[in-house]
């Protein structure tokens, strides 16, 4: 099992300290990154890296956590659903959510065009005629992250303008956000979805095809507020507290790792 933690001090045993840029050089959109610019990394390896067959690295988990209250840096991420392992099944995902009494979690999508994006959810997944969740829900994209250069994910937090944080429709569509279109919707079956400009998170579509389009194509799409995608792979991670005494926001004792499956 591989365990990775972050803390404020260097460690013995040849562990490499991560060199981070100074806070005035950081250019991270909507992420309170500067507070953690000097955090060092340590690795303790015993056996197989549990992240080797998953979409997220520890850096990705940490980048997502930086958009959340500080206490989320003291969490363990546990893979509970993977389309590589279980196939594409909304029914199975909802069953696992209920069986494990899932609360805080991250759902991550890689689409067939190579974009990686997802949502942090405050609650597990169950069918409901009304949205649920709270303002800790957020949307994110994970393209072109380089924490050493201070380039973090794009994170879209709740605006507080409505309470359509998340939900699962009676038809089995998982969604985050309301307004004219959800910020993220994964349709029943988990193989197809949409992402749009969203009132709840003031988000843009989480996939951006504009760099790959001609000027003529862009002109035709200038009023497009929603994009479609096909899912290549989807994962859900339970987010568990590492230490029940670290539930208050603080800047000390940072720890983040992968929990045993």
DOZAKOL-347611 format. One record per residue (C-alpha): residue in three letters; residue number from 1; x, y, z. Coordinates in pm, 1 decimal, always signed. Layout:
+------+------+----------+----------+----------+
: resn : resi :       c1 :       c2 :       c3 :
+------+------+----------+----------+----------+
:  Ala :  NUM :        X :        Y :        Z :
...
+------+------+----------+----------+----------+
This chain:
+------+------+----------+----------+----------+
: resn : resi :       c1 :       c2 :       c3 :
+------+------+----------+----------+----------+
:  Unk :    1 :     +0.0 :     +0.0 :     +0.0 :
:  Unk :    2 :   +123.2 :   +345.6 :    -84.1 :
:  Unk :    3 :    +57.4 :   +622.8 :   +164.0 :
:  Unk :    4 :   +121.0 :   +984.2 :    +68.0 :
:  Unk :    5 :    +95.6 :  +1274.8 :   +310.2 :
:  Unk :    6 :   +153.8 :  +1647.5 :   +298.4 :
:  Unk :    7 :   +297.1 :  +1842.4 :   +589.0 :
:  Unk :    8 :   +496.6 :  +2153.5 :   +664.6 :
:  Unk :    9 :   +837.9 :  +1999.0 :   +721.9 :
:  Unk :   10 :  +1101.5 :  +1812.4 :   +521.1 :
:  Unk :   11 :  +1153.9 :  +1445.1 :   +600.0 :
:  Unk :   12 :  +1458.0 :  +1216.4 :   +631.3 :
:  Unk :   13 :  +1523.8 :   +908.6 :   +421.9 :
:  Unk :   14 :  +1584.8 :  +1066.3 :    +81.9 :
:  Unk :   15 :  +1231.1 :  +1193.9 :    +40.8 :
:  Unk :   16 :  +1211.3 :  +1476.1 :   -207.4 :
:  Unk :   17 :  +1076.3 :  +1814.3 :   -104.0 :
:  Unk :   18 :   +843.8 :  +1973.9 :   -354.6 :
:  Unk :   19 :   +959.2 :  +2313.0 :   -470.4 :
:  Unk :   20 :   +669.1 :  +2555.9 :   -496.9 :
:  Unk :   21 :   +657.6 :  +2906.4 :   -641.3 :
:  Unk :   22 :   +604.8 :  +3207.6 :   -420.0 :
:  Unk :   23 :   +248.2 :  +3317.7 :   -361.2 :
:  Unk :   24 :   +282.6 :  +3638.3 :   -562.3 :
:  Unk :   25 :   +369.3 :  +3430.7 :   -870.8 :
:  Unk :   26 :    +72.6 :  +3197.7 :   -845.2 :
:  Unk :   27 :   -204.7 :  +3221.7 :  -1098.6 :
:  Unk :   28 :   -476.8 :  +2988.4 :   -976.7 :
:  Unk :   29 :   -839.3 :  +3062.6 :  -1065.7 :
:  Unk :   30 :  -1075.7 :  +3064.5 :   -770.3 :
:  Unk :   31 :   -852.7 :  +2846.3 :   -550.1 :
:  Unk :   32 :   -696.6 :  +2953.1 :   -220.4 :
:  Unk :   33 :   -360.5 :  +2811.1 :   -318.3 :
:  Unk :   34 :   -116.3 :  +3064.4 :   -177.3 :
:  Unk :   35 :   -160.1 :  +2941.4 :   +181.5 :
:  Unk :   36 :    -15.2 :  +2603.7 :    +81.1 :
:  Unk :   37 :   +260.5 :  +2721.7 :   -155.2 :
:  Unk :   38 :   +541.1 :  +2592.8 :    +66.8 :
:  Unk :   39 :   +390.2 :  +2255.5 :   +153.8 :
:  Unk :   40 :   +632.5 :  +1966.0 :   +102.2 :
:  Unk :   41 :   +554.7 :  +1616.1 :    -17.0 :
:  Unk :   42 :   +656.2 :  +1284.1 :   +138.6 :
:  Unk :   43 :   +612.7 :   +932.2 :     +4.7 :
:  Unk :   44 :   +612.4 :   +604.5 :   +191.0 :
:  Unk :   45 :   +588.9 :   +312.2 :    -48.0 :
:  Unk :   46 :   +501.5 :    -43.0 :    +49.7 :
:  Unk :   47 :   +376.6 :   -266.1 :   -229.0 :
:  Unk :   48 :   +159.4 :   -148.4 :   -517.1 :
:  Unk :   49 :    +58.6 :   +212.8 :   -570.2 :
:  Unk :   50 :   -322.5 :   +213.5 :   -526.4 :
:  Unk :   51 :   -348.6 :   +510.9 :   -762.2 :
:  Unk :   52 :   -184.3 :   +325.3 :  -1049.9 :
:  Unk :   53 :   -513.3 :   +202.3 :  -1195.5 :
:  Unk :   54 :   -723.6 :   +505.7 :  -1105.9 :
:  Unk :   55 :   -789.5 :   +833.8 :  -1284.1 :
:  Unk :   56 :   -683.1 :  +1056.7 :   -993.6 :
:  Unk :   57 :   -334.5 :  +1105.0 :   -856.4 :
:  Unk :   58 :   -273.5 :  +1237.9 :   -507.3 :
:  Unk :   59 :   -188.8 :  +1573.7 :   -667.5 :
:  Unk :   60 :   -533.9 :  +1578.2 :   -827.8 :
:  Unk :   61 :   -704.8 :  +1503.7 :   -494.6 :
:  Unk :   62 :   -507.0 :  +1777.4 :   -325.3 :
:  Unk :   63 :   -586.1 :  +2025.1 :   -603.0 :
:  Unk :   64 :   -958.4 :  +1957.9 :   -563.6 :
:  Unk :   65 :   -932.9 :  +1992.3 :   -185.0 :
:  Unk :   66 :   -779.4 :  +2338.0 :   -223.3 :
:  Unk :   67 :  -1119.3 :  +2457.7 :   -342.1 :
:  Unk :   68 :  -1279.5 :  +2327.6 :    -21.5 :
:  Unk :   69 :  -1258.1 :  +2432.4 :   +343.8 :
:  Unk :   70 :   -916.7 :  +2363.2 :   +497.4 :
:  Unk :   71 :  -1037.0 :  +2059.7 :   +692.7 :
:  Unk :   72 :  -1061.8 :  +1862.8 :   +367.7 :
:  Unk :   73 :   -683.4 :  +1852.4 :   +349.2 :
:  Unk :   74 :   -709.6 :  +1599.6 :   +634.9 :
:  Unk :   75 :   -895.2 :  +1337.7 :   +432.8 :
:  Unk :   76 :   -843.4 :   +995.3 :   +279.8 :
:  Unk :   77 :   -984.8 :   +924.5 :    -66.8 :
:  Unk :   78 :  -1128.2 :   +576.9 :   -120.0 :
:  Unk :   79 :  -1231.1 :   +449.5 :   -463.3 :
:  Unk :   80 :  -1577.5 :   +295.1 :   -432.1 :
:  Unk :   81 :  -1691.6 :   +283.7 :   -794.0 :
:  Unk :   82 :  -1498.8 :   +251.5 :  -1118.5 :
:  Unk :   83 :  -1637.2 :   +187.5 :  -1465.5 :
:  Unk :   84 :  -1317.0 :     -6.2 :  -1539.7 :
:  Unk :   85 :  -1400.2 :   -241.5 :  -1257.0 :
:  Unk :   86 :  -1781.8 :   -244.4 :  -1236.5 :
:  Unk :   87 :  -1881.4 :   -133.8 :  -1585.2 :
:  Unk :   88 :  -2133.1 :   +143.9 :  -1655.7 :
:  Unk :   89 :  -2431.0 :   +110.3 :  -1423.7 :
:  Unk :   90 :  -2627.7 :   +382.0 :  -1248.0 :
:  Unk :   91 :  -2813.7 :   +112.1 :  -1054.0 :
:  Unk :   92 :  -2489.3 :    -31.3 :   -915.2 :
:  Unk :   93 :  -2354.4 :   +314.8 :   -827.2 :
:  Unk :   94 :  -2672.0 :   +396.7 :   -632.8 :
:  Unk :   95 :  -2657.0 :    +57.1 :   -460.0 :
:  Unk :   96 :  -2297.4 :   +115.6 :   -352.1 :
:  Unk :   97 :  -2384.2 :   +465.8 :   -232.7 :
:  Unk :   98 :  -2664.7 :   +328.8 :    -14.8 :
:  Unk :   99 :  -2471.9 :    +25.2 :   +112.3 :
:  Unk :  100 :  -2173.8 :   +235.5 :   +220.6 :
:  Unk :  101 :  -2388.6 :   +521.2 :   +353.0 :
:  Unk :  102 :  -2192.2 :   +749.1 :   +126.7 :
:  Unk :  103 :  -2168.5 :  +1116.9 :   +218.7 :
:  Unk :  104 :  -1878.8 :  +1336.4 :    +99.5 :
:  Unk :  105 :  -1744.2 :  +1215.5 :   -234.1 :
:  Unk :  106 :  -1593.4 :  +1316.3 :   -564.8 :
:  Unk :  107 :  -1725.2 :  +1197.1 :   -900.0 :
:  Unk :  108 :  -1472.0 :  +1219.2 :  -1184.7 :
:  Unk :  109 :  -1526.4 :  +1176.6 :  -1558.6 :
:  Unk :  110 :  -1285.1 :  +1128.4 :  -1845.9 :
:  Unk :  111 :  -1473.6 :  +1184.1 :  -2169.7 :
:  Unk :  112 :  -1388.7 :  +1034.5 :  -2507.0 :
:  Unk :  113 :  -1234.6 :  +1367.4 :  -2615.7 :
:  Unk :  114 :   -982.6 :  +1350.9 :  -2329.1 :
:  Unk :  115 :  -1124.0 :  +1614.5 :  -2094.5 :
:  Unk :  116 :  -1117.1 :  +1530.7 :  -1723.3 :
:  Unk :  117 :  -1373.2 :  +1697.1 :  -1498.0 :
:  Unk :  118 :  -1621.0 :  +1628.2 :  -1223.8 :
:  Unk :  119 :  -1784.9 :  +1740.4 :   -903.3 :
:  Unk :  120 :  -1734.8 :  +1729.6 :   -530.4 :
:  Unk :  121 :  -2058.2 :  +1615.7 :   -367.0 :
:  Unk :  122 :  -2161.0 :  +1675.9 :     -6.5 :
:  Unk :  123 :  -2401.8 :  +1380.2 :    -11.0 :
:  Unk :  124 :  -2437.8 :  +1031.8 :   -153.4 :
:  Unk :  125 :  -2651.3 :   +944.0 :   -453.7 :
:  Unk :  126 :  -3019.6 :   +855.7 :   -431.4 :
:  Unk :  127 :  -3317.2 :   +926.4 :   -653.1 :
:  Unk :  128 :  -3517.6 :  +1230.9 :   -551.7 :
:  Unk :  129 :  -3776.4 :  +1459.2 :   -704.5 :
:  Unk :  130 :  -3594.5 :  +1756.6 :   -546.5 :
:  Unk :  131 :  -3228.1 :  +1862.3 :   -543.0 :
:  Unk :  132 :  -3027.3 :  +1818.8 :   -223.8 :
:  Unk :  133 :  -2672.8 :  +1875.7 :    -93.6 :
:  Unk :  134 :  -2513.9 :  +2191.5 :    +43.8 :
:  Unk :  135 :  -2278.0 :  +2474.8 :    -49.9 :
:  Unk :  136 :  -1967.3 :  +2257.7 :    -18.5 :
:  Unk :  137 :  -2059.4 :  +2103.1 :   -353.4 :
:  Unk :  138 :  -1847.3 :  +2232.3 :   -641.5 :
:  Unk :  139 :  -1748.9 :  +2161.4 :  -1000.9 :
:  Unk :  140 :  -1394.4 :  +2127.2 :  -1131.4 :
:  Unk :  141 :  -1181.0 :  +2056.3 :  -1436.3 :
:  Unk :  142 :   -839.7 :  +1891.2 :  -1418.7 :
:  Unk :  143 :   -675.0 :  +1994.4 :  -1746.1 :
:  Unk :  144 :   -318.0 :  +2125.2 :  -1751.7 :
:  Unk :  145 :   -260.9 :  +2122.0 :  -1373.7 :
:  Unk :  146 :    +92.9 :  +2196.4 :  -1258.5 :
:  Unk :  147 :    +99.9 :  +2260.9 :   -883.7 :
:  Unk :  148 :   +474.2 :  +2327.3 :   -885.1 :
:  Unk :  149 :   +411.7 :  +2624.0 :  -1115.3 :
:  Unk :  150 :   +102.9 :  +2729.0 :   -920.9 :
:  Unk :  151 :   -142.4 :  +2622.2 :  -1191.5 :
:  Unk :  152 :   -439.0 :  +2460.1 :  -1022.2 :
:  Unk :  153 :   -771.6 :  +2327.4 :  -1143.5 :
:  Unk :  154 :  -1059.6 :  +2542.3 :  -1249.5 :
:  Unk :  155 :  -1298.1 :  +2525.7 :   -955.3 :
:  Unk :  156 :  -1654.4 :  +2655.2 :   -957.0 :
:  Unk :  157 :  -1803.9 :  +2700.7 :   -610.9 :
:  Unk :  158 :  -2165.5 :  +2754.9 :   -518.6 :
:  Unk :  159 :  -2285.9 :  +3111.6 :   -571.4 :
:  Unk :  160 :  -2569.7 :  +3081.0 :   -320.3 :
:  Unk :  161 :  -2817.8 :  +3200.0 :   -581.8 :
:  Unk :  162 :  -3015.6 :  +2876.3 :   -561.7 :
:  Unk :  163 :  -3005.1 :  +2543.2 :   -380.7 :
:  Unk :  164 :  -2989.2 :  +2304.8 :   -677.2 :
:  Unk :  165 :  -2652.1 :  +2177.4 :   -557.2 :
:  Unk :  166 :  -2690.3 :  +1816.9 :   -671.0 :
:  Unk :  167 :  -2941.2 :  +1538.2 :   -718.3 :
:  Unk :  168 :  -3045.2 :  +1221.4 :   -896.8 :
:  Unk :  169 :  -3366.1 :  +1236.4 :  -1097.2 :
:  Unk :  170 :  -3628.0 :   +964.9 :  -1081.3 :
:  Unk :  171 :  -3499.6 :   +859.4 :  -1426.6 :
:  Unk :  172 :  -3148.6 :   +811.6 :  -1286.5 :
:  Unk :  173 :  -2973.4 :  +1121.8 :  -1423.2 :
:  Unk :  174 :  -2706.5 :  +1252.6 :  -1183.1 :
:  Unk :  175 :  -2683.5 :  +1632.0 :  -1192.2 :
:  Unk :  176 :  -2506.2 :  +1925.8 :  -1029.0 :
:  Unk :  177 :  -2657.4 :  +2273.6 :  -1059.7 :
:  Unk :  178 :  -2973.1 :  +2434.7 :  -1187.9 :
:  Unk :  179 :  -3072.0 :  +2724.2 :  -1408.1 :
:  Unk :  180 :  -3108.3 :  +2687.3 :  -1784.1 :
:  Unk :  181 :  -2885.2 :  +2378.1 :  -1779.4 :
:  Unk :  182 :  -2697.4 :  +2181.0 :  -1512.5 :
:  Unk :  183 :  -2328.3 :  +2248.9 :  -1470.9 :
:  Unk :  184 :  -2283.5 :  +1872.7 :  -1501.1 :
:  Unk :  185 :  -2536.9 :  +1604.3 :  -1588.3 :
:  Unk :  186 :  -2446.1 :  +1238.2 :  -1627.3 :
:  Unk :  187 :  -2737.1 :  +1061.3 :  -1787.4 :
:  Unk :  188 :  -2880.5 :   +730.2 :  -1673.5 :
:  Unk :  189 :  -2641.4 :   +453.6 :  -1773.8 :
:  Unk :  190 :  -2335.5 :   +677.8 :  -1706.4 :
:  Unk :  191 :  -2217.7 :   +676.4 :  -2069.5 :
:  Unk :  192 :  -2338.2 :  +1014.5 :  -2188.1 :
:  Unk :  193 :  -2387.6 :  +1359.9 :  -2039.5 :
:  Unk :  194 :  -2404.3 :  +1735.4 :  -2078.6 :
:  Unk :  195 :  -2230.1 :  +2032.3 :  -1920.4 :
:  Unk :  196 :  -2353.6 :  +2387.4 :  -1942.7 :
:  Unk :  197 :  -2333.8 :  +2743.6 :  -1819.5 :
:  Unk :  198 :  -2485.9 :  +2705.3 :  -1475.4 :
:  Unk :  199 :  -2653.0 :  +2951.3 :  -1238.3 :
:  Unk :  200 :  -2576.6 :  +2750.2 :   -922.3 :
:  Unk :  201 :  -2198.8 :  +2751.4 :   -972.5 :
:  Unk :  202 :  -2156.3 :  +3038.4 :  -1222.4 :
:  Unk :  203 :  -1971.1 :  +2779.9 :  -1428.3 :
:  Unk :  204 :  -1885.1 :  +2754.4 :  -1792.6 :
:  Unk :  205 :  -1914.6 :  +2420.0 :  -1973.4 :
:  Unk :  206 :  -1652.3 :  +2186.7 :  -1826.2 :
:  Unk :  207 :  -1538.9 :  +2081.7 :  -2173.3 :
:  Unk :  208 :  -1399.4 :  +2345.7 :  -2407.7 :
:  Unk :  209 :  -1381.0 :  +2256.9 :  -2776.6 :
:  Unk :  210 :  -1305.8 :  +2611.4 :  -2893.5 :
:  Unk :  211 :   -926.9 :  +2561.4 :  -2942.3 :
:  Unk :  212 :  -1002.9 :  +2283.6 :  -3192.0 :
:  Unk :  213 :  -1261.9 :  +2468.1 :  -3402.6 :
:  Unk :  214 :  -1224.2 :  +2689.7 :  -3706.1 :
:  Unk :  215 :  -1336.0 :  +3052.2 :  -3699.3 :
:  Unk :  216 :  -1643.0 :  +2955.4 :  -3903.4 :
:  Unk :  217 :  -1735.0 :  +2680.3 :  -3659.2 :
:  Unk :  218 :  -1684.2 :  +2913.7 :  -3364.2 :
:  Unk :  219 :  -1912.6 :  +3174.8 :  -3524.0 :
:  Unk :  220 :  -2189.9 :  +2915.6 :  -3555.9 :
:  Unk :  221 :  -2147.8 :  +2815.0 :  -3193.1 :
:  Unk :  222 :  -2112.3 :  +3159.7 :  -3035.4 :
:  Unk :  223 :  -2444.1 :  +3125.1 :  -2851.0 :
:  Unk :  224 :  -2379.8 :  +2768.7 :  -2733.9 :
:  Unk :  225 :  -2419.9 :  +2739.5 :  -2356.3 :
:  Unk :  226 :  -2425.5 :  +2359.9 :  -2328.1 :
:  Unk :  227 :  -2191.2 :  +2087.7 :  -2451.1 :
:  Unk :  228 :  -2244.5 :  +1714.4 :  -2482.8 :
:  Unk :  229 :  -1988.1 :  +1447.5 :  -2399.8 :
:  Unk :  230 :  -1948.0 :  +1071.7 :  -2406.9 :
:  Unk :  231 :  -1794.6 :   +902.5 :  -2103.3 :
:  Unk :  232 :  -1479.7 :   +695.5 :  -2145.4 :
:  Unk :  233 :  -1436.0 :   +629.8 :  -1775.2 :
:  Unk :  234 :  -1605.4 :   +737.9 :  -1453.1 :
:  Unk :  235 :  -1500.3 :   +698.9 :  -1089.3 :
:  Unk :  236 :  -1646.7 :   +786.7 :   -750.0 :
:  Unk :  237 :  -1427.3 :   +839.1 :   -442.9 :
:  Unk :  238 :  -1555.1 :   +845.4 :    -86.4 :
:  Unk :  239 :  -1382.3 :  +1123.0 :   +108.6 :
:  Unk :  240 :  -1321.4 :  +1017.3 :   +470.1 :
:  Unk :  241 :  -1178.4 :  +1215.1 :   +760.8 :
:  Unk :  242 :   -826.8 :  +1106.7 :   +856.1 :
:  Unk :  243 :   -862.8 :  +1231.5 :  +1214.6 :
:  Unk :  244 :  -1188.7 :  +1323.8 :  +1383.6 :
:  Unk :  245 :  -1007.4 :  +1588.5 :  +1589.1 :
:  Unk :  246 :   -919.2 :  +1787.7 :  +1275.1 :
:  Unk :  247 :  -1267.2 :  +1894.1 :  +1171.4 :
:  Unk :  248 :  -1216.4 :  +2265.3 :  +1234.1 :
:  Unk :  249 :  -1058.7 :  +2484.5 :   +964.9 :
:  Unk :  250 :   -687.9 :  +2521.9 :  +1034.0 :
:  Unk :  251 :   -358.6 :  +2560.4 :   +851.7 :
:  Unk :  252 :   -165.3 :  +2299.8 :  +1048.7 :
:  Unk :  253 :   -106.9 :  +1926.0 :  +1031.5 :
:  Unk :  254 :   -205.3 :  +1882.8 :   +668.3 :
:  Unk :  255 :   -252.3 :  +1520.3 :   +567.9 :
:  Unk :  256 :   -398.5 :  +1364.4 :   +255.2 :
:  Unk :  257 :   -384.0 :  +1009.3 :   +129.3 :
:  Unk :  258 :   -546.3 :   +710.2 :    -31.8 :
:  Unk :  259 :   -735.9 :   +482.9 :   +204.8 :
:  Unk :  260 :   -734.0 :   +103.4 :   +170.3 :
:  Unk :  261 :  -1003.9 :    -23.3 :    -61.6 :
+------+------+----------+----------+----------+
